[in-house]
Amino acid sequence: MKQIKPPPLHAYPAHLWDGNHQLPGTLELWEKQLVFRFTNFKDSHLNLTIQLDDIETVEEFLIYNIARNGLRVIGKDGKTDAFVLEGSRFFKQLLDARLSR
């Protein structure tokens, strides 16, 4: 029998961004992790999962020096992942609240 998983705390359409290329997906905030699910690979095991305990800081940034739609997640190990999403400020507030627990 298939187990029913609870939904994420919050989920927003987003893009994983390397400065030039954007990969579409959904950014999900869970109880103990941040997960990016790639739209084009939804039937695969390919996802980006970041444990909340491994996050050093979260910051907003400007996309092409125009729109403040960027969200940068910096890990304690120095690794950085950048996302583009509408409502990045609100998602940052949600993530900051989760990290302060």
C-alpha positions in Angstrom: 0.0 0.0 0.0 1.3 3.4 -0.9 1.9 5.8 2.0 0.4 9.3 1.7 3.1 11.9 2.4 2.1 15.3 3.8 2.5 18.3 1.5 5.5 20.7 2.0 5.0 23.6 4.3 5.3 26.0 1.3 6.0 25.5 -2.4 6.5 28.1 -5.1 7.3 27.9 -8.8 11.0 28.7 -9.2 14.1 28.4 -11.4 17.5 27.1 -10.4 19.8 29.7 -11.8 23.5 29.6 -12.6 23.8 33.2 -13.8 23.0 32.4 -17.4 20.7 29.4 -17.5 17.4 28.8 -15.7 16.0 25.3 -15.0 12.3 25.3 -14.1 10.9 23.6 -11.1 9.3 24.0 -7.7 11.1 25.2 -4.6 9.6 23.5 -1.5 10.1 24.3 2.1 9.8 21.2 4.3 10.1 20.7 8.1 13.9 20.0 7.9 14.9 20.6 4.3 14.6 22.8 1.3 13.9 20.8 -1.9 14.0 21.9 -5.6 12.0 19.6 -7.8 12.9 19.9 -11.5 9.9 20.2 -13.8 11.6 18.4 -16.7 12.7 15.5 -14.5 9.5 15.0 -12.4 9.5 11.3 -13.0 13.1 10.8 -12.0 14.9 10.8 -8.7 16.8 14.0 -9.6 16.1 16.7 -7.1 18.2 19.2 -5.2 17.8 18.7 -1.4 19.4 21.0 1.2 19.1 20.2 4.8 18.1 23.2 6.8 20.8 22.5 9.4 23.4 22.8 6.6 22.3 26.4 5.6 24.5 29.3 6.8 22.6 32.2 5.3 19.8 33.1 2.8 19.9 36.4 0.9 17.9 38.1 -1.8 19.7 39.5 -4.9 18.9 41.4 -8.1 18.5 39.5 -11.3 20.4 41.4 -14.1 20.5 44.4 -11.7 16.8 44.9 -12.4 14.4 42.7 -10.4 14.8 41.5 -6.8 13.6 38.0 -7.6 16.8 36.2 -6.7 17.2 34.0 -3.6 20.7 32.7 -2.7 21.1 29.9 -0.3 24.6 29.6 1.1 25.6 26.4 2.9 27.9 26.1 5.9 30.3 24.2 3.5 30.5 27.3 1.2 28.3 25.9 -1.6 25.8 28.3 -3.0 22.5 27.7 -4.9 20.6 30.5 -6.6 16.9 30.5 -7.4 14.7 32.9 -9.3 11.1 33.2 -8.0 8.3 35.7 -7.7 7.9 36.5 -4.0 11.5 35.8 -3.1 11.3 38.2 -0.2 8.3 36.3 1.3 10.0 32.9 0.7 13.1 34.2 2.4 11.1 35.3 5.4 9.5 31.8 5.7 12.9 30.2 5.3 14.5 32.5 7.9 11.7 31.8 10.4 12.3 28.0 9.9 16.0 28.4 10.3 15.7 30.3 13.6 13.9 27.4 15.2 
